[in-house]
Amino acid sequence: MPNPTRKFSASRRDKRRTHYKASVLQTSICPHCGARKLAHSMCPECGYYNGRLITEKL
């Protein structure tokens, strides 16, 4: 496969990369203890997920 014959300038390269952004993680409030937690994940503070105890806090 042939290689490019000319170098892309930094501004042209950066224009292409404008849509590659880091997104903010979606967090929600744990209904059991009120701490912030990742959506669809067990609460790291109390160990509950979907109203059930998954892991006991040590």
C-alpha positions as CSV (number, residue, x, y, z in Angstrom):
1,M,0.0,0.0,0.0
2,P,1.5,3.4,-0.9
3,N,2.6,5.9,1.7
4,P,1.5,9.5,1.7
5,T,3.8,11.7,-0.4
6,R,3.4,14.9,1.6
7,K,3.4,15.6,5.3
8,F,0.0,16.6,6.9
9,S,0.4,19.9,8.7
10,A,-0.3,19.9,12.5
11,S,-3.4,22.1,12.0
12,R,-4.8,19.8,9.4
13,R,-4.2,16.8,11.7
14,D,-5.7,18.6,14.6
15,K,-8.8,19.5,12.6
16,R,-9.5,15.9,12.1
17,R,-9.0,15.1,15.7
18,T,-11.5,17.7,17.1
19,H,-14.2,15.1,17.7
20,Y,-12.0,12.8,19.8
21,K,-12.8,14.2,23.2
22,A,-12.8,12.6,26.7
23,S,-16.3,12.3,28.0
24,V,-17.4,12.8,31.5
25,L,-18.3,9.6,33.4
26,Q,-22.0,9.3,34.1
27,T,-22.5,9.1,37.8
28,S,-25.7,8.7,39.9
29,I,-26.6,8.9,43.6
30,C,-26.8,5.6,45.5
31,P,-30.3,5.3,46.9
32,H,-29.0,3.3,49.9
33,C,-26.3,5.6,51.2
34,G,-26.4,8.7,49.1
35,A,-22.9,8.5,47.8
36,R,-21.9,9.2,44.2
37,K,-21.4,6.0,42.1
38,L,-20.9,5.0,38.5
39,A,-24.2,4.2,36.6
40,H,-25.0,0.5,36.4
41,S,-22.3,-0.3,39.0
42,M,-22.1,-1.4,42.6
43,C,-21.7,1.4,45.1
44,P,-18.1,1.5,46.3
45,E,-19.2,3.0,49.7
46,C,-21.9,0.6,50.8
47,G,-21.6,-2.3,48.4
48,Y,-25.3,-2.3,47.3
49,Y,-26.5,-2.6,43.7
50,N,-30.1,-2.6,42.6
51,G,-31.3,-2.8,46.2
52,R,-29.3,-5.9,47.1
53,L,-26.0,-6.3,49.1
54,I,-23.3,-7.4,46.7
55,T,-20.2,-6.9,48.8
56,E,-19.9,-6.2,52.5
57,K,-17.8,-3.2,53.4
58,L,-14.8,-4.1,55.5
